[in-house]
């Protein structure tokens, strides 16, 4: 994915308002096992994706070390392990892939399947895998600019 000049800094509403609920349930990030678990999941996830002949072309020429780092930062934020995220918005990050390489919603679904498979392989329970995939599904209309 090519670098872009725009960045997005996002914060959950409660965090931005300074509201902290000590009784709040643990985040997805914490329930997955924290930083080390997300890092391992991202590594296995990308091993699976680049081995998939239908998805590998989208990553040709991509610095996978950098891609892994970006994905880990995004997942850490999305799963509640960070209060902010600095990076390109999802639509901008995928626009070139959609336009130039034909990224479609079916590819998104395959990627989500690899994420679910990765989490299962790493011993994450079915309920938490389902919760992660439900969260990930909310990004599809953003990526494909249907919102």
Long-range contacts (C-beta under 8 A, 24 or more apart in sequence): 1-62, 1-67, 1-93, 1-94, 1-96, 1-97, 2-96, 4-88, 4-92, 4-93, 6-88, 6-89, 6-92, 7-86, 7-87, 7-88, 8-85, 8-86, 8-87, 8-88, 8-89, 9-84, 9-85, 9-86, 10-77, 10-84, 10-85, 11-83, 11-84, 12-80, 12-83, 15-83, 27-79, 27-80, 27-81, 28-79, 28-80, 28-128, 28-131, 28-132, 28-135, 29-75, 29-76, 29-79, 29-80, 29-81, 29-82, 30-80, 30-81, 31-128, 32-79, 32-119, 32-124, 32-128, 32-132, 34-81, 35-76, 35-81, 37-122, 38-72, 38-75, 38-76, 38-79, 38-81, 39-72, 40-122, 41-75, 41-115, 41-118, 41-119, 41-122, 42-68, 42-71, 42-72, 42-75, 43-68, 44-118, 44-121, 44-122, 45-71, 45-114, 45-115, 45-118, 46-71, 48-114, 48-117, 48-118, 49-111, 49-114, 52-110, 52-114, 54-107, 54-110, 55-107, 55-110, 55-111, 55-114, 57-101, 58-97, 58-101, 58-103, 58-107, 78-135, 78-136, 78-139, 79-132, 79-135, 89-142, 90-139, 90-142, 90-143, 91-142, 91-143, 91-144, 91-145, 93-143, 94-143, 94-144, 95-145, 98-144, 105-140, 105-144, 108-140, 108-143, 108-144, 112-136, 112-137
